[in-house]
Amino acid sequence: MKFGILTGGGDCPGMNAFVRAVVRTTLNLRPQTSVWGVVDGWKGLLDNNFSRLNKLDVAGLTSRGGTILGTTRVPELATDFDLQETLARNLHDNGFNYLFVCGGNGSLKASNALNTIARREGLRTKFLVSPGSIDNDVCNTAGSSIGFYSALDKSLEMLEWIRDTASSHRRLYLVRSMGRKSAYLALYSGIASGAEYVIMPNEEVDFQHVATVIAERDKDTRIIVSESYPKSLEEIRTTLEAIFANRGIKREVRAVDMGYFQRGGKTSVTDILRASWIGYRMVQDAFEGCDSGFYTAYYTGHSPAPMPLEEAAADEASYDSIPQEFIDFALALR
């Protein structure tokens, strides 16, 4: 058998642990199987850029962030059917029995498209896909994404640094969080750090109320702003400063964007174990000749049946809006 591994979309902690798990499990259980990394993600698949991997190639990777294979997006892959056909053919012509994918929504949809072509045309390659994204927005009705809890760890650490300065100077800090259209990273960061308010992507914000929340604080105050909330940090700052001036609230306002600091760095134990577990399950199933599917897990040892790719890739399998019970939970802890 011949296996390929592809990391796609935005990088996230846990991708390397996933790569390591697939390589080590494969070569330890069936050494005659060859394992190849697709260099630079979907672009590498387009260019037939593959690198054979052995156990030493993945040594020491469990906690390392990013992806050693690289990831370069090919945006036109979403709509270019001829390009999809080319990639499906490339995998078949290079003799791959399975492609193991860890990536975001774009990678899931691309895998589903290529799988549809492969099944229709009788090509050999099957696709096993796992969610890899700090945004927690990949088929999140069935589990959380690899990389999400690592990004939470980074966010909490940065928010604690900001608290120190905010407390020392009695300042308000507006803190932008990544998360794309999903607000999970912003909301969970707010809950974990004890931030005073989290501005959600589509929220009609009552800034008078926010000002009251800020005025009730003695020293440090942090307001977390979701990435896709349309107003800039400077616009929010201007709005709040005008309200402060009218109401006699004495508070300096500063703004900071956590941005790409949330994405890199050391992988959390949760993501290492879960990425490794999913990679292990995939390899075991591939040796049994399984069909294409989407793999997820809430915890190490959790073994839900793989979902059909077309079901996992459907828009209704992922929701951007946070369930009300989570919002109520956050408000109760404020």
C-alpha positions in Angstrom: 0.0 0.0 0.0 1.0 3.6 -0.5 -0.2 6.4 1.8 0.0 10.2 1.4 -0.3 12.9 4.1 -1.4 16.4 3.4 -1.8 19.4 5.8 -3.9 22.1 4.3 -5.3 25.5 4.9 -4.0 27.6 7.8 -1.4 25.9 9.9 -2.2 24.9 13.5 -0.6 23.2 16.4 -1.2 19.5 16.3 -0.6 19.0 12.6 2.9 17.7 13.2 1.6 15.3 15.9 -0.9 14.0 13.3 1.8 13.5 10.7 3.9 11.7 13.2 1.1 9.4 14.3 0.3 8.4 10.7 3.9 7.7 9.8 4.8 5.9 13.0 1.6 3.8 13.2 1.9 2.8 9.5 5.6 1.8 9.6 5.4 0.1 13.0 2.4 -2.0 12.0 3.1 -2.7 8.3 6.7 -1.6 7.4 6.2 -2.6 3.8 3.7 0.3 3.4 5.3 3.5 2.1 4.3 6.9 3.5 4.7 10.2 1.5 4.2 13.7 2.6 2.6 16.2 0.2 5.0 19.2 0.3 3.2 22.5 0.7 -0.3 21.2 0.9 -2.7 21.5 -2.1 -0.1 23.2 -4.2 2.2 20.3 -3.7 -0.5 17.9 -4.9 -0.9 20.0 -8.0 2.9 20.0 -8.6 3.3 16.3 -7.8 5.7 17.3 -5.0 6.0 14.3 -2.7 8.6 13.4 -0.1 8.9 9.9 1.3 8.8 9.8 5.1 10.5 7.5 7.6 10.3 7.2 11.3 13.3 9.4 11.9 11.8 12.2 9.8 9.0 12.7 12.3 11.1 12.3 15.5 10.6 15.0 18.1 7.5 16.5 16.4 4.7 15.9 19.0 4.8 19.4 20.5 6.1 21.4 17.6 3.7 23.9 16.1 3.0 24.5 12.4 3.5 21.8 9.9 6.8 20.3 8.7 5.1 19.5 5.4 4.1 23.1 4.7 0.7 24.4 3.5 0.0 26.6 0.5 -3.6 27.4 -0.4 -4.9 27.0 -3.9 -8.1 29.2 -3.8 -9.2 28.3 -7.3 -9.5 24.7 -6.2 -12.9 25.4 -4.7 -14.5 26.2 -8.1 -12.2 24.9 -10.8 -13.5 21.5 -11.7 -10.7 20.8 -14.2 -8.2 21.5 -11.4 -10.0 19.1 -9.1 -9.9 16.5 -11.8 -6.1 17.0 -12.2 -5.5 16.6 -8.5 -7.6 13.4 -8.3 -5.7 12.0 -11.3 -2.4 13.0 -9.8 -3.1 10.9 -6.7 -4.3 7.9 -8.8 -1.4 8.1 -11.2 1.2 8.2 -8.3 -0.3 5.1 -6.9 -1.7 6.4 -3.6 -4.3 4.2 -1.9 -5.2 6.7 0.8 -4.6 10.4 1.3 -4.7 11.4 5.0 -5.7 15.1 5.3 -5.6 17.4 8.3 -7.0 20.9 7.6 -9.8 23.4 7.7 -13.1 23.7 5.9 -11.4 24.4 2.5 -9.4 21.2 2.8 -12.5 19.2 3.8 -14.5 20.5 0.9 -11.6 19.9 -1.5 -11.2 16.3 -0.2 -14.9 15.7 -0.7 -14.7 17.1 -4.3 -11.8 14.9 -5.2 -13.4 11.9 -3.5 -16.5 12.4 -5.6 -14.4 12.4 -8.8 -12.4 9.4 -7.7 -15.5 7.4 -7.0 -17.2 8.4 -10.2 -14.2 7.6 -12.3 -13.0 4.5 -10.5 -9.8 6.0 -9.3 -7.9 4.1 -6.5 -7.4 6.9 -3.9 -9.6 7.2 -0.8 -9.6 10.2 1.5 -9.4 10.2 5.3 -9.9 13.7 6.7 -9.5 15.2 10.2 -10.3 18.8 11.3 -7.2 21.0 11.8 -8.0 24.7 12.7 -7.6 27.1 15.5 -11.1 28.5 14.7 -13.0 25.3 15.7 -15.3 25.7 12.7 -14.7 22.4 10.8 -17.8 20.2 11.2 -18.0 21.4 14.7 -21.4 19.7 15.3 -19.4 16.5 15.6 -16.4 17.6 17.6 -13.7 20.3 18.1 -10.8 20.9 15.8 -7.2 19.9 16.3 -5.3 23.1 17.2 -8.2 24.8 19.0 -7.1 24.2 22.5 -3.5 25.0 21.7 -4.6 28.4 20.4 -6.7 28.8 23.6 -3.5 28.2 25.7 -1.7 30.9 23.8 -4.6 33.3 24.1 -4.9 32.8 27.8 -1.2 33.4 28.3 -1.3 36.7 26.3 -4.4 37.9 28.0 -2.7 37.4 31.4 0.3 39.4 30.2 -2.1 42.2 29.1 -3.9 42.0 32.5 -0.6 42.8 34.3 -0.2 46.0 32.3 -3.9 46.9 32.4 -3.9 46.5 36.2 -0.7 48.5 36.7 -2.1 51.5 34.7 -5.8 51.1 35.3 -6.4 50.8 31.5 -8.9 49.2 29.3 -7.5 46.9 26.6 -9.4 46.1 23.5 -8.0 42.7 22.3 -8.7 41.3 18.8 -8.9 37.5 18.6 -8.6 35.3 15.5 -11.4 32.9 14.7 -12.7 33.9 11.2 -16.5 33.8 11.2 -16.6 31.6 14.3 -16.3 33.2 17.7 -15.3 30.1 19.7 -11.7 31.2 20.2 -12.7 34.7 21.3 -15.5 33.4 23.6 -13.5 30.6 25.2 -10.5 32.9 25.7 -12.8 35.3 27.4 -14.2 32.7 29.8 -10.8 31.2 30.6 -9.2 34.6 31.2 -12.0 36.3 33.1 -12.4 39.0 30.5 -15.2 41.5 31.1 -16.8 41.3 27.7 -16.6 39.4 24.4 -17.9 41.1 21.3 -19.4 38.5 18.9 -19.2 38.7 15.1 -22.7 39.7 14.4 -23.6 41.4 17.6 -25.5 44.7 17.8 -23.3 46.0 20.6 -24.8 48.2 23.3 -21.7 50.3 23.9 -23.4 52.3 26.7 -23.8 48.9 28.5 -20.1 48.0 27.8 -19.1 51.4 29.2 -21.0 50.6 32.4 -19.3 47.2 32.7 -15.9 49.0 32.3 -16.8 51.6 34.9 -17.6 49.0 37.4 -14.1 47.6 37.2 -11.5 48.9 39.6 -8.3 48.3 37.6 -7.8 46.0 34.7 -10.4 45.6 32.0 -10.1 43.5 28.8 -12.7 43.5 26.1 -12.1 40.7 23.5 -13.3 41.4 19.9 -14.0 38.6 17.5 -12.1 38.6 14.3 -15.1 39.0 12.0 -16.8 41.8 14.0 -16.9 44.5 11.3 -15.7 47.5 13.3 -12.0 48.0 13.8 -10.4 48.3 17.2 -9.8 52.0 16.5 -13.5 52.5 15.7 -14.5 50.8 19.0 -11.9 52.8 20.9 -13.2 56.1 19.5 -16.8 55.1 20.4 -16.0 54.2 23.9 -13.8 57.2 24.5 -16.7 59.5 23.5 -19.0 57.7 25.9 -16.4 58.0 28.7 -16.0 61.7 28.1 -19.8 62.3 28.3 -20.1 60.2 31.4 -17.0 61.3 33.2 -15.4 57.8 33.2 -11.7 58.0 33.7 -10.1 55.2 31.8 -7.2 55.0 29.2 -7.9 52.8 26.2 -5.3 50.7 24.4 -5.8 48.2 21.6 -3.8 45.0 20.7 -4.3 42.3 18.1 -3.3 38.8 19.3 -3.4 37.7 15.6 -0.9 35.1 14.5 0.6 34.7 17.9 -2.5 32.6 18.7 -1.7 30.2 15.8 1.9 29.2 16.4 4.0 27.8 19.2 4.0 24.7 21.3 1.1 22.2 20.9 -1.1 21.6 24.0 -1.2 18.1 25.4 -4.9 17.9 24.5 -4.1 18.5 20.8 -1.1 16.2 20.8 -3.1 13.3 22.2 -6.2 13.8 20.1 -4.3 14.4 16.8 -2.2 11.2 17.5 -5.3 9.2 18.4 -7.1 10.3 15.2 -4.1 9.5 13.0 -3.8 6.1 14.7 -7.5 5.3 14.0 -7.2 6.4 10.4 -4.3 4.1 9.7 -6.0 1.1 11.4 -9.1 1.7 9.3 -7.1 2.1 6.1 -5.4 -1.3 6.7 -8.9 -2.7 6.9 -9.8 -1.2 3.5 -12.2 1.4 4.8 -14.0 3.9 2.6 -13.3 7.7 2.6 -14.5 9.5 5.7 -14.2 12.4 8.1 -12.7 11.6 11.5 -13.1 13.6 14.7 -12.9 13.0 18.5 -13.8 15.0 21.6 -11.1 13.2 23.6 -8.4 10.6 23.3 -10.1 7.2 23.1 -13.4 8.6 21.6 -14.2 6.6 18.5 -17.3 7.8 16.7 -17.9 6.2 13.4 -16.3 8.2 10.6 -18.7 10.5 8.8 -19.2 10.4 5.0 -17.2 13.3 3.5 -20.3 14.8 1.8 -22.1 15.0 5.1 -19.1 16.5 7.0 -18.5 19.1 4.2 -22.1 20.3 4.1 -22.6 23.8 5.4 -25.1 22.7 8.0 -22.4 20.5 9.7 -20.6 23.6 10.9 -22.2 26.5 12.7 -20.6 29.9 13.2 -23.1 31.2 15.8 -22.4 30.1 19.4 -25.2 28.2 21.1 -27.1 30.4 23.6 -26.2 28.1 26.5 -22.5 28.9 26.0 -23.2 32.6 26.0 -25.3 32.3 29.1 -22.5 30.4 30.7 -20.0 33.2 29.8 -22.3 35.9 31.2 -22.9 34.1 34.4 -19.1 33.9 35.1 -18.4 37.6 34.2 
